[in-house]
Every structure is written in C-alpha cells, then in structure tokens.
Amino acid sequence: MSSINAVGLKAYLQTQNFDFQKTKKSEKEGNSFTDTLKNSLKKVNDLQEQKESMIKAFAAGEEQNIHELMITLQKANIAMQMTSAVRNKVLEAYKEIMHLTF
C-alpha cells in the first residue's frame, strides 16, 4: 500500500477509485457498521440478562438444572470477552489512525 503522508484522505481514496456513493447506499440499506454493532451489543446484553435471571431462579430454588445454568454462564462470559476484545481492537485501530499524518 502506498504512503498517504502528503495527500489528504479524500484525495487518496479518489486516486484509489473508492466509491463514496456505494458506501452511502449501503448505509441506507441498513447494513451499516453502526447497525451491526448495535445488534451485536443487544445480543450480548440479552445473554447477560438471561444469565442474571437464571442465577436468580437457581438461587430461589425454582430451577434445578445446573447444566443449563453453567452453559448460560459460559455463553455470557464468552460473549463479554469477545465484546471486550473487539472494543480493544477498535480502540487500537483508532489510536493508530490518530498517529497517521496526512
């Protein structure tokens, strides 16, 4: 990839034949990064809520299935770890972009 130190980002993308209209179109279709991120965070939140409700039910003696509880705990734990890993990668990429000179 060529260096973009002396050229503005927009000019650089134009020289690489980047299609700005295509990205605007995909945002209107609802397939944007923001929608994907919101949906993913909602799923993680739902898993956390399910975990909490199962813990309460088990502690109250309403539910006796320890296997289901442990599976739900692990699913919620893995989802939270993956969310943290993605957040860390996004922050790392942001810091890297901030260090670029245009």
C-alpha positions as CSV (number, residue, x, y, z in Angstrom):
1,M,0.0,0.0,0.0
2,S,1.3,3.4,-0.9
3,S,2.1,6.1,1.7
4,I,-0.6,8.7,2.3
5,N,1.5,11.2,4.3
6,A,1.3,14.2,1.9
7,V,-2.1,13.5,0.5
8,G,-5.5,14.1,2.2
9,L,-7.6,11.1,2.9
10,K,-10.3,12.0,0.5
11,A,-7.9,12.7,-2.3
12,Y,-6.1,9.4,-1.6
13,L,-9.4,7.5,-1.7
14,Q,-10.3,9.2,-5.0
15,T,-7.0,8.1,-6.5
16,Q,-7.7,4.5,-5.4
17,N,-11.1,4.6,-7.1
18,F,-13.0,4.5,-3.8
19,D,-16.8,4.7,-4.5
20,F,-18.3,7.1,-2.0
21,Q,-21.8,6.6,-3.4
22,K,-21.6,2.8,-2.7
23,T,-20.9,3.4,1.0
24,K,-23.8,5.9,1.2
25,K,-26.1,3.3,-0.5
26,S,-25.2,0.6,2.0
27,E,-25.9,2.9,4.9
28,K,-29.4,3.5,3.6
29,E,-30.0,-0.3,3.2
30,G,-29.4,-0.8,6.9
31,N,-26.3,-2.8,6.6
32,S,-24.1,-0.2,8.2
33,F,-21.4,-0.9,10.8
34,T,-23.5,1.0,13.4
35,D,-26.5,-1.3,12.9
36,T,-24.3,-4.4,13.1
37,L,-22.6,-3.1,16.2
38,K,-25.9,-2.2,17.9
39,N,-27.4,-5.6,17.1
40,S,-24.3,-7.4,18.5
41,L,-24.4,-5.4,21.7
42,K,-28.1,-6.1,22.1
43,K,-27.4,-9.8,21.8
44,V,-24.6,-9.6,24.4
45,N,-26.9,-7.7,26.7
46,D,-29.7,-10.3,26.2
47,L,-27.3,-13.0,27.2
48,Q,-26.3,-11.1,30.3
49,E,-29.9,-10.6,31.3
50,Q,-30.7,-14.3,30.7
51,K,-27.7,-15.2,32.9
52,E,-28.9,-13.0,35.7
53,S,-32.4,-14.4,35.5
54,M,-31.2,-18.0,35.6
55,I,-28.9,-17.3,38.6
56,K,-31.9,-15.8,40.5
57,A,-34.1,-18.7,39.6
58,F,-31.5,-21.2,40.7
59,A,-30.8,-19.4,43.9
60,A,-34.5,-19.2,44.7
61,G,-34.8,-23.0,44.1
62,E,-37.1,-22.5,41.1
63,E,-34.7,-24.2,38.7
64,Q,-32.6,-27.3,39.5
65,N,-30.8,-27.8,36.1
66,I,-27.2,-26.9,36.9
67,H,-26.1,-27.9,33.4
68,E,-28.3,-25.3,31.7
69,L,-27.1,-22.7,34.2
70,M,-23.4,-23.4,33.6
71,I,-23.9,-23.4,29.8
72,T,-25.7,-20.0,30.0
73,L,-22.9,-18.6,32.3
74,Q,-20.3,-19.7,29.8
75,K,-22.1,-18.3,26.8
76,A,-22.5,-14.9,28.6
77,N,-18.9,-15.0,29.7
78,I,-17.6,-15.7,26.2
79,A,-19.8,-13.1,24.6
80,M,-18.5,-10.5,27.1
81,Q,-14.9,-11.5,26.4
82,M,-15.4,-11.2,22.7
83,T,-17.0,-7.8,23.1
84,S,-14.1,-6.6,25.1
85,A,-11.6,-8.0,22.5
86,V,-13.5,-6.2,19.7
87,R,-13.6,-3.0,21.7
88,N,-9.8,-3.2,22.4
89,K,-9.1,-3.8,18.7
90,V,-11.3,-0.8,17.7
91,L,-9.5,1.5,20.2
92,E,-6.2,0.2,19.0
93,A,-7.1,1.0,15.4
94,Y,-8.4,4.4,16.4
95,K,-5.1,5.2,18.1
96,E,-3.2,4.0,15.1
97,I,-5.3,6.2,12.8
98,M,-4.7,9.2,15.1
99,H,-0.9,8.7,14.8
100,L,-1.1,8.9,10.9
101,T,0.0,12.1,9.4
102,F,-1.9,13.3,6.3
